[in-house]
Amino acid sequence: MRCRTVKLINIAQEIFELEITKPLGFDFIAGQYVDLQIINPKLSDNMGDTRSLSILSSPNDPTIKFLFKQGITAFKNNLKNLKEGDELSITQPKGKFTCKDVAKSVFIAGGVGVAPILSIIRTQTSIPKAGLFSFSTNDSAPYLEEIKKYGKIFITKEKSKFINRRINTNDLAPYRDKEFYICGSSAFISGVLLMLENLKIEESKIKTEDFIGY
């Protein structure tokens, strides 16, 4: 499905928000992703010109937004240098990282893994407070003023007005009766899964979405 770049904003340190046109007939469920291809990329490497990106925007928004971290691959450099009107292609939405009942869920995000979780939360009529959000530094944390309304913020590598440490088992324990939605890097997800295993949380109550980061 062809579309075009609307806007690219550097919203935090090495973090960008990409806004593109929404193709006619494109419908998705909050939490899903697409494969995005840059048409006529300026740079190329053996990693290719297509990547999977979780959708940041809500289903009723007039455009589609994504969140990505700056990287060293040709794709990431091409993405960071997109201009208004540049042509892209996206697939139909994919993925099962969707939530039927936010009230029975807890959301755990690391870095740009916050994107599909924000898409889910923003569809709600009332603001849920069951979120644990982890970022390396204050400057690398996007949408802080919004996110702090949804739960706890953890800053892991410097002092902050927020919680200055990593998420631990004690933070997860109060949510034993909920379903867990975890999104972030492979290492972040593995760490959270280990803590949930120690808490004896059933696998059927856990959904994950891995952000590889290239």
C-alpha positions in Angstrom: 0.0 0.0 0.0 1.6 3.2 -1.1 1.8 6.3 1.1 3.9 9.4 1.7 5.8 11.1 4.5 3.8 13.8 6.2 6.3 14.8 9.0 9.3 13.6 10.9 10.0 15.0 14.4 12.9 14.4 16.7 11.0 14.1 19.9 13.7 12.9 22.3 17.4 12.0 22.2 17.9 9.8 19.2 14.1 9.1 19.1 11.9 10.1 16.1 8.2 10.2 15.4 7.3 9.5 11.8 3.9 10.5 10.4 2.7 9.2 7.1 -0.5 9.3 5.1 -3.1 6.6 5.8 -4.0 4.6 2.6 -7.6 4.3 1.8 -9.1 1.2 3.4 -6.2 0.8 5.9 -7.7 -0.4 9.2 -5.9 -1.8 12.2 -6.3 -2.8 15.8 -4.3 -0.8 18.4 -1.1 -2.7 19.2 -0.5 -4.0 15.6 2.5 -3.3 13.3 3.3 -3.1 9.6 6.3 -3.8 7.4 7.4 -0.4 6.0 9.5 -0.1 2.9 11.3 3.1 1.7 10.8 3.6 -2.0 14.0 4.6 -3.8 16.2 4.7 -0.7 19.4 6.8 -0.9 21.5 4.3 1.0 21.5 0.5 1.0 23.1 -2.4 2.8 22.7 -6.1 3.2 20.0 -5.6 5.8 17.5 -4.4 3.2 15.1 -1.5 2.9 12.1 -2.9 4.8 11.5 -3.2 8.6 8.6 -4.0 10.9 7.4 -1.0 12.8 4.7 -0.9 15.5 2.0 1.7 15.0 2.0 4.5 17.5 -1.2 6.2 16.4 -4.8 5.3 17.3 -7.1 3.5 14.8 -9.3 6.6 14.3 -6.4 9.0 13.7 -6.3 10.5 10.1 -2.7 9.6 9.6 -0.3 6.8 10.8 2.5 7.4 13.2 5.5 5.4 14.2 8.2 5.7 16.8 11.8 4.7 16.1 15.3 5.0 17.5 18.2 6.3 15.5 20.5 3.5 14.3 23.5 2.8 12.1 21.9 0.7 9.3 21.1 2.1 5.9 17.4 1.7 6.6 17.5 3.8 9.8 19.6 6.5 8.2 17.1 6.7 5.3 14.2 6.8 7.7 15.9 9.6 9.7 16.3 11.7 6.6 12.8 11.3 5.1 11.3 14.5 3.7 7.7 15.6 3.3 6.3 13.8 0.3 8.8 11.0 0.2 7.2 7.8 -1.0 6.8 4.7 1.2 5.0 1.4 1.1 3.4 -0.5 4.0 1.7 -3.9 4.3 -1.6 -4.5 5.8 -1.4 -4.5 9.6 -0.1 -7.6 11.4 0.4 -9.0 14.9 -1.5 -10.1 17.9 -0.2 -7.7 20.5 -3.7 -6.4 21.0 -5.7 -5.9 24.2 -9.4 -6.8 24.8 -9.7 -5.5 28.3 -7.3 -2.7 29.5 -8.8 -2.8 33.0 -7.5 -6.4 33.4 -4.0 -5.6 32.0 -0.7 -4.2 33.0 1.6 -2.6 30.4 5.4 -2.8 30.6 7.6 -1.0 28.1 11.2 -0.3 27.5 12.3 2.6 25.3 10.5 2.9 22.0 8.6 -0.3 23.0 6.1 2.2 24.4 4.7 2.8 20.8 2.1 0.0 20.6 1.2 0.4 24.2 0.5 4.1 23.7 -1.7 3.1 20.7 -3.7 0.8 23.0 -4.0 3.2 25.9 -4.9 6.2 23.7 -8.0 4.3 22.5 -9.5 4.2 26.0 -12.1 6.6 27.2 -10.7 6.6 30.8 -7.0 6.7 31.6 -5.6 3.4 32.9 -2.9 3.6 35.6 -1.4 0.1 35.2 1.8 1.0 33.3 5.6 0.5 34.0 7.8 2.4 31.6 11.5 2.2 31.5 14.0 4.5 29.8 17.8 4.9 30.0 17.8 8.7 30.5 15.4 11.6 30.9 16.3 13.0 27.4 15.7 9.7 25.7 12.2 9.3 27.1 9.4 10.4 24.7 6.0 11.8 25.7 7.0 11.9 29.4 4.2 14.4 30.4 1.6 12.0 28.8 3.2 8.7 30.0 3.3 9.7 33.6 -0.5 9.8 33.7 -0.5 6.1 32.8 1.7 4.7 35.6 5.3 4.6 36.9 8.4 5.8 35.0 11.8 4.3 35.6 15.0 6.1 34.5 17.9 3.6 34.7 21.1 5.4 33.9 20.9 8.9 35.6 19.2 10.8 38.4 15.7 11.9 37.7 12.5 13.1 39.4 11.1 9.7 38.4 12.2 6.3 39.9 15.9 5.9 39.5 16.4 2.2 38.9 15.3 -0.8 36.8 11.9 -2.4 37.1 12.1 -5.2 39.6 10.0 -8.1 40.9 8.4 -6.1 43.6 7.1 -3.7 41.0 5.4 -6.5 39.2 4.1 -8.5 42.1 1.0 -6.2 42.7 -0.3 -7.1 39.3 -0.3 -10.9 39.6 -4.0 -11.1 38.8 -3.6 -9.1 35.5 -2.5 -9.9 32.0 1.0 -8.7 31.1 1.8 -6.8 27.9 5.5 -6.4 27.5 7.3 -4.5 24.7 10.9 -3.5 24.2 14.3 -4.9 23.3 15.0 -8.6 23.5 17.1 -8.1 26.6 14.4 -6.0 28.3 11.7 -8.6 27.6 13.9 -11.5 28.8 14.5 -9.7 32.1 10.8 -9.1 32.7 9.9 -12.7 31.7 12.4 -14.0 34.2 10.8 -12.0 37.0 7.3 -13.1 35.9 8.5 -16.7 36.0 9.8 -16.2 39.6 6.3 -14.8 40.4 4.8 -18.0 38.8 2.7 -16.0 36.3 1.2 -18.3 33.7 2.5 -18.0 30.2 -1.1 -17.7 28.9 -1.3 -14.3 30.7 1.7 -12.8 29.0 2.0 -11.1 25.6 5.3 -9.8 24.2 6.4 -7.7 21.3 10.1 -7.7 20.6 11.8 -4.6 19.2 15.1 -5.8 17.6 16.3 -2.3 17.1 18.0 -2.3 13.7 
